[in-house]
Amino acid sequence: MILQLLLGLPVAWLVYSLGCLFTNVRRARAIGLPVKLLPVSPMNILWVVSEPLAFGIIDRLPFSLGSLSRYGRRAWHFKEKAQSHVELGDAFAIASPGEIFIYISDPDAIADVFVRRADFARPLEIYQMLAVFGSNVSTVGWTDWQRQRKIVAASFNENTNKLVWTESLAQARDMLHSWTRCGQSGAQGTAQDTRTLSLDVLAATGFRKSYKFHSFSEPSSDANAARSYRQSLKTVMDNSIFMMVAPPKLLSLPVVPKKWARIGQATSEFREYMMDMLNEERRLLGQGKPGTGSLMTSLVRASEDHQKVGSDGPKALTVSEILGNIFVINFAGHDTTANTLAYAIVLLAAYPEVQAWVGEELETLLGDQSSETWNYEFLFPQMKRCQAVLLETIRLYPPIMALPKTTHNHPQSLKINGKTILIPPGTYVVPSLLAVHTHPKHWQPEPLAWKPSRWITSTSSSMSNASTAEKLEREELYVPPKGTYFPWSDGPQFCPGKKFAQVEFVAVLAALFRAHRVRPLLQEGEDVESGRKRTLAVCEDSEHVLLLRMRDGDSIRLVWEQAR
């Protein structure tokens, strides 16, 4: 009897899933869009866990499994890019047993979705895993979001950006020194090192804790690393996904594996560090002193200032909300910038002509100035080619490849290419970020090619006799049409750390390429073109966990040399 019951449960689950799938297919077809059928829910936790193993088998099959092969993997957006929208139009639906997803690439419809924040809301159920230390701007509904967002956005100010600039330059100088010491053997661990750099920048700007850069390839000399703030932050960031699933109380149990226990210890220590710094900032505030000048300072000050605005309802952030927002700022700002820097460095190694183009700008602007004297307010706005490298890198390799919204409990109308569709309640509406970024309607020539120069326009047509300095003065950054480029989201809920990331990226790029160039170390029997193709293949071999990243970005050895 028990055996029959155990055998019957999978059959019952299969029948139930098929019933749900056919129901959702029928609902999706009623919308009037092309529909693709996906036999498993991409949000089913069992599928999320087993998907890599499943595709390890599926990819070896001599035949395709249709939509499952095409849309079932977590990183399908990266492989597809704009292809599905080119084939199916500016909107299509994917129906699974658990959900209906509508993917849109029409710029006007995307802009409409971003503006209609109440009709197309952020699906909070997806983001609740970010509430590791407390609620934050990513996990709360619209009303509370407005209060938290106003305070958090105030902490990303020009004083913070100056600190980001200075710390990023210092970290990049040390990272470059470490890489050049590898000589003709080439430096390995680029992706690991950009993560370290980003972590150190966050530590300095968030908590006024400055660390000397330590390369992945160098042996550790910190005897107290296990107990240091830096190591606690690193452990928390490296295991943030695991922490979102495993409750902190579970990690503190004496019976858990040692690795879990170390994560639990780091989580506890990180909370203690944040509380110590929070209490210190409040003490300084109470004494009328300016504070440490960190993001924590700005967050506490902005929260206290917001409290004074009025007395109706909660104004200032609670302790748990401050801790929650500090965590999500660190989480959002760590791997996003680190991965983008890693992609950009590897791509630049494959394209020496782009390095020369960037170097021309840097040499003209900086001359022989030491990077310790580079002025943020004067130089950052003028480093347009460096910014172009960033914009083009996240066009093709955005950390987040789609931005889901939901209709919740109400049907919503949406106009796509002049035709109005009615979207049923409980449907996910997804602006297809990477598809729009690579769609041939919006990006020509060569929409899939990495060409930072596409972002630079000139305000004068007669440039043949102009000096390099005059040409640079007339260059402007291209502004894409609304709804065709949104790596930091758009509308009221765009990323408040956008300029933080831009300043960090540009500072690092300028420090690296002001006087140096990079190339891939060629393998035995390999010519330059083959080495370039192998380097680019590393970028294309990307995976998506919570963010897009190179699967093996540390496999490429890069040789750093003085620019000629």
HELIX and SHEET records of a PDB file:
HELIX    1   1 ILE A    2  ILE A   31  1                                  30    
HELIX    2   2 ILE A   45  ILE A   58  1                                  14    
HELIX    3   3 SER A   67  TYR A   71  1                                   5    
HELIX    4   4 TRP A   76  GLU A   80  1                                   5    
HELIX    5   5 GLN A   83  LEU A   88  1                                   6    
HELIX    6   6 PRO A  107  VAL A  115  1                                   9    
HELIX    7   7 LEU A  124  TYR A  127  1                                   4    
HELIX    8   8 GLN A  128  LEU A  130  5                                   3    
HELIX    9   9 TRP A  142  SER A  155  1                                  14    
HELIX   10  10 GLU A  158  THR A  180  1                                  23    
HELIX   11  11 GLY A  183  SER A  185  5                                   3    
HELIX   12  12 THR A  190  PHE A  207  1                                  18    
HELIX   13  13 ALA A  225  ARG A  227  5                                   3    
HELIX   14  14 TYR A  229  ASP A  238  1                                  10    
HELIX   15  15 SER A  240  VAL A  245  1                                   6    
HELIX   16  16 PRO A  248  LEU A  251  1                                   4    
HELIX   17  17 LYS A  258  GLY A  286  1                                  29    
HELIX   18  18 LEU A  295  GLN A  307  1                                  13    
HELIX   19  19 VAL A  319  ALA A  350  1                                  32    
HELIX   20  20 PRO A  352  LEU A  366  1                                  15    
HELIX   21  21 SER A  371  THR A  373  5                                   3    
HELIX   22  22 TYR A  376  LEU A  379  1                                   4    
HELIX   23  23 PHE A  380  GLN A  382  5                                   3    
HELIX   24  24 LYS A  384  LEU A  396  1                                  13    
HELIX   25  25 LEU A  433  HIS A  437  1                                   5    
HELIX   26  26 PRO A  452  TRP A  455  5                                   4    
HELIX   27  27 THR A  468  ARG A  474  1                                   7    
HELIX   28  28 GLY A  491  GLN A  493  5                                   3    
HELIX   29  29 LYS A  498  PHE A  513  1                                  16    
HELIX   30  30 VAL A  528  GLU A  540  1                                  13    
HELIX   31  31 GLY A  553  SER A  555  5                                   3    
SHEET    1   A 5 VAL A  35  LEU A  37  0                                        
SHEET    2   A 5 ALA A  91  ALA A  95  1                                        
SHEET    3   A 5 ILE A 100  ILE A 104 -1                                        
SHEET    4   A 5 TYR A 428  PRO A 431  1                                        
SHEET    5   A 5 LYS A 405  THR A 406 -1                                        
SHEET    1   B 2 GLN A 412  ILE A 416  0                                        
SHEET    2   B 2 LYS A 419  ILE A 423 -1                                        
SHEET    1   C 2 ILE A 456  SER A 458  0                                        
SHEET    2   C 2 GLU A 475  LEU A 477 -1                                        
SHEET    1   D 2 HIS A 516  PRO A 520  0                                        
SHEET    2   D 2 LEU A 558  GLN A 562 -1                                        
SHEET    1   E 2 SER A 542  HIS A 544  0                                        
SHEET    2   E 2 LEU A 548  MET A 550 -1                                        
END                                                                             
